[in-house]
Amino acid sequence: MMDLLHIKSLRPGADGNNPLAPNAANYDEARANPHPDLPDPLRLNDGRSVKTAAQWWHERRPQIEAAFDRDIYGRVPAKIPAVRWELTGATAHRVGKYPVITEHIVGHVDNSSYPYVNVDIQLSVTVPAHAKHPVPVIMELAWTGKIAQMIHRMEKGPDWREEVLALGWGYAKYVPTSVQPDDGADLTHGIIGLVNKGQPRKPDQWGALRAWAWGASRAVDYLQSDRLVDGSQIGIEGHSRYGKAALVAMAYDPRIAIGYISSSGAGGAKLLRRNFGETLENLAGVGEYHWMAGNFLKYAGPLTEKDLPVDAHELIAMCAPRSVFISGGSPHAGDGWVDAHGMFMAAVAAGPVYRLLGKSGLESDTFPAMGTPLLSGDIAFRQHHHGHTPLPNWPYFLTFAQRYIHLR
């Protein structure tokens, strides 16, 4: 990819492990904003101001989306094979004290054009066993394997699934890596490899975040066809890199009613122009470049974050007028890498678009004390006292979500 872009070298990302390294991660707020001027989400490329909702929908939003497609997350191919959903089983069981039914579903992506790559989307749907009507569903981008075990060990307190079921809602679990492996060496596999027939990407083609978001939208396709689910009330939740993907999915798919975006950091809700914890250069490095479009590498080589045509506040703005809950943990407990303050700043900067569309942004533009929930606007925010985990903010998200999602 660097050869295709004629790039000889990339700037190194921040080192989060060695505070004495020349490129040690910065956690000093005084040095965190080298580029404080952000692209204006309400100014067209020709300099005109956006003054009406119609201008936003028909002129400015398409410009922002095109910039994210070209330079940040990559374009989804015009032709993607169809998905055939198969219900492989259903079980009646309990989650805590709640009797439930869980459906197990596989989405088989047609690989007749390139049989060497198989893509089977893994999805499950759990709803209250005695629901009399279709129920709202919160879809989690689900971790598997060792990372899932690690996150589970960090979680102390009520099970989020029980909190959802207590409201009479259901939940779904979608496995993003069943769509696209989380590895740069596997870009010739998964849905990206299938569509490209095993060939490398072009610079403007989608990376894993956009592919995972595409898979989330296919899961929404299924959920909207499920008689147990209220297809107009589907929320999404993702944590860490899956928080990034959940925000991308919501930005691009208007059918997703609400989002819980946990500790998403750079490439998610955090401003890429910030120098705090994870940086743009980390996203362009060997461990994460496959999340992004190939063109993104330019901004860690000849260009800088100041040259980005868009930033995270405009990704959040693409979700408007739907409601988003932005969440992070404490830097003192291990979640400084994701830069909660940088995510808050992006949420504030998305507010003008929400207000243009008749909604509200955050209730305050002052970074709140840790543990203080900001829930009264249509964008919500809370930084919890714990580390890299979504669990402490689930109750706050569900309180926020009940303003928008209801049993019928």
N, C-alpha and C positions, 0 to 999 in steps of 0.2 A: 504494500500500500504506500509506503514511503517513496518507493521508486516511481509509482504512478503519479504521485504528487510532487516529485522532484525535490524531496526533502532529504537532506543529508543527516540531520540530527534533530533530536527533540530535547527540550529542557527537562531536567529530572523533576519528578513529583516531590511533594513534601514527604520527609521521613518522619513517620509518626512514632518510631521506636527508639530513636537515638537523639536526645535533645542537644547533643554536642555536634551533630552532623552539620556540615555547611548548609545543607538544605533541610534542616530540622523544621518540623511543622510549627507554624506560628500560632500561638494562643494568646497573643497580646492584642487587645482590642484597638490599641492606639495605632497599630500597624496593619489593621485588617482591611482598610478601605482605600487602597491605592487608586482606585478608579470609581469615585463616588457618583459620577454622572451615569445614569442608566438610560437605555433606549426608552423613548416615550411610547407607551402602548397605544396612545391616542393621537399619534401624529403619523400621517401617511408618508410613504417613501418620497413623495414629491414635496413634502413640507407642510401640507395642509393639515389643519386640526380636524379631528373627528368630533363632531358635535351631536350626532344622532345615532340611535341604535341601528338604523338601517345602514349608515356608513360603516359601523363596526362590523356588522354581519356580512355586508357585500363587498367592502373594500379593505378595511384594515385587518380584520381577522384572517382572511386568506393570505395577506402579505406575511403576517407573523407565522402562520402555518407553513408557508412555502420556505421561509428561512429555517425553521426547525427541520423541515424535511431535507433541505439541501445540505446544511452545515452541522446539525447537531445529532439528530436521531436517525436520519436517513429516510429515503422514500420507500414506501411499501410498493412492491411491483404491481403493475396494472392488472396482471392476470395471476391469480393464485389458485391452486387446485381446490376443489370443493371438499367440505368436511362431511362425513357421514357419521352420525351419532348412534352409538349402540349402548343400550341399557344392559349392563352385564350382570346386574343383580340388585336386590333391595333387601335390607335387613331391618327388623324391628329390634330396638335395644333401648338402653337408657344412657343419657349423658347426665351424670349426677342424679338428681331426683326426677329428671324430665324424660318421659317416654317419647321416643322419636322414631322416625323412619329415615333411613339413609339409603339413597340411590347411588349406585356406582356406575359411572358412565365413561365411555371411551369415545373420543372423536377421531375417527380414522381419516387422515388426509389422503386424498387420491394421489397415489404415486405412480400411476400408470405411465406418466411421461418420463419418469426416472426411477425405476424399481430398486435402485441400489440404496435409496434412502427411505426409511420408514419414519413417519411422524404420527404418533398416537397420543392425542391430548388426554391427559388424566384429569378427571373431574369427579367430585362427589357432591351430593346435595342432601342436607339434613334438615328436616322440618318436624315441628311438633306432631306427634302421632294422631292427636285428636282434633287437629285444626279443621274448622268447618268451612273455611274459605281459603283461597290462595294467600300465601303469606309473603311479606317482604323478606328479602334475603340479602345478607352481607357476604360478599365473596372475598375470601382470603387468598392472596397469592402465597401458596403454601411451601414452606421449606421442607426438605427431606434429608435423610441421612444424618451425618455428624453435626451439621449446622442446626438442624431441627432439634437434636438432642441437647446441644449447647444452649440454645435459646430456652428450651424447656427447663433446664437446670437453673437458669437465671430467674425464672418466673415463680414468684411466691405470692399467693393470694388467690382470689376467685378465678375460676376458669372462664375466659372470655366467651366460650361457647355457651356456658350456662347463663351468663349475663344476657346474651342475645336471646336464648330460648325463654328466659324469664319474661321477656317482653311479648312473647308469642310469635316472634320472628324465627326465621331459619337462617342457616349459613351454608355456604358452599366452599369447597376447597379445590382450587385450581393449581396445578403443578407447572410452573413456567418452564422448567427444564425438560418437560416432556415435549415442549414445542421447539426449544432451541437450547442446546447445551451451553453451560456457562464457562466457555473456554474459547480463546481465540483460535486454537488449533482445530476447533470443530465448526468453523464458519462454513466449511464445505459439507456439513451435515445439518440436521435439523431442518426447519422450514426454509431457512436461508439457503442451505445447500440443495434442498429439493428443488426450489424454484430456479436456482442457478445451475441445476444439473451437475452438481459437484465442482463447479468452477469458482474461482475466487470472486469476491465482490468488486464492483465498480465503486469509485469514491463516494458517489451520492446514494448508494443503496443502504438499506436498513441494517442496523446493528441489533444486538440481542435485546436491548430495552424495547425497541419498537416491535420486535418479533414477539416478545413476551406480552406486550400490550395487544398485539394482534390476536394472540391466543386468548387473552382475557375477553376480547370482543366476540370471539367465536363461542366462548363459554356463555356470554350473555345471549347469543343466538339460542343456545340450548335452553337456558333458564327461561327465556321468554316463550318457549314452546312447552314448558313443563306445566301441567295442570295444577301442580302443588304450589307453584310460585306466582306471586304477583309481579308480573314482568315489568310493570311501570315503577316498581320500587326496589331496584337492585342497587346496593351500595358496593363499594370496593375498599379493601384494606390491604396494605402492603408495608413491610418493614425493611429498612436498610436498602439494599439494591432493589428489592421488590417494592419498596416505597417509591423509588424512582419510577419503576415500571407501572405502578398503580396510578401515579400522577399522569404519566404519559397516556395511559389507557383512558383515563377520565377526560383528559384534554381533547382527545381525538374522537371519543365515542359519546355522543350526547344522550345515549340511553342510560348511562350510569348516573344515578340520581344524586349520589353523595359519596365523598371519599374520606377515608382515614389514612393520612399519609404520615407514616411513622419513620423518624430518623433517616430521612431520604438523602440528605446531604447534597454534595455536588452531583450534577446530572439529574437531580430531583428538584426539591423546593428551595435549595440554597442558591444564592446569587453566585454565579461563576466568576464575577468580578471581585469577589471577596478573597482575601488571603488569610484564611483561618482554618486550621485542620486540613481536610481534604481539599485539593486544588484541581484546577483544570488539568494541570500536567499529570496528576495521578490518573485521571480518566483516560488520558492519551497514552499512558504507559502500558507495558507488556501485560499487566494483570487485568486491565479494564478496557483497553481500546476496543475490544469486540462489542462492548455495550453500545458504542456510538457509531455514527457514520464515519467512513474513511476520511471525508473532508474535515472532520473535527480535528484531525491531527495537525492541520495547518496552524491552529491557534496555539499549539505548543511547540511550534517550529519557527517559521518566518514571521508569523503574526502572534499577537498576544490576546489575552482576555478582553482588553480594551477594544479590540477590533470585532468582537462578536456582534452580529447584527441583532441578536435577541438575547434575553437572559431569562432566568427562572421566573421572575414576576410575570412575564408574558405567557409562560406555560400555565401558571396558575390562572391568569386572566382568560386563557382559552377554555377553562372550565366554567366560566361565568355563563349564565346566572346561577348555576348549581352550586351547592354548598360544599366547602372543603374544610377539613380539620387538619391543621398542621401541627405535628408533634415532634418533640425531641427530648433527650435526657440531659443529665447533668454532666458538664465537663469534668467535675470532680469525682464522678463515679464511673467515668469511662466512655462518655458520649460526646466529648469535645470535638472529635473528628468530623462530625456531621454539621457542626456550626449552627446551633439553634438560633443564635442572633441573626445570622445570615438568612435563615429560612424565614424568620419573623420579618426582616426587612423586605424580602420578596413578597410576602403576604401583604404588607402595607402598600407596596408599590403596585399591587394588582387592584387595589381598592377603587381607583378611578373608573376602571372598566365596569366593575360591579355596580357602582353608583350610576353610571351612564345607562345601565340596563335596568334601573329601578330597584336595585338591591343595595345592600350595605356591605362595606368591607369589614376590616377589623374594627372593634369598638375603640381602639386606642392606637396611636402611633408611637407610644413610649414602651420600650421593651419592659415587660412586666417582671416582677420578682419571681424567682423560681417557685413553681407550684401554684402560681396564680392563673386560673383559667380565664380566658377571654372568649366567651360563648355567645354574646348577645348579637353579634353581627352575622353575616352570611359566610364570612371567613372566620374560622375559629383557630385559636392557638393555645397551647399549654406546653411548658417545659417542666417535666417531672424531675424528682430528686434522684432518680435511679440511673442505671447505666443504659447500655444499648439493648433496650427491650421495649416492646409496645404495650406490655401488660398494664403498667400503672395508669395509662391514659384511656384505656377502654371504657371505664365508667363515664368519663367526661365526654368522650366521643358519643356514647350512646345517649347521654342526656341531651347533647347537641342535636343528634340525629332525630330524636323524638319530635322536634319542631317540624320536621319535614316528612317523616315516614310514619305511617299509622296503619293499624289493622283496619280492614274494611268490614 
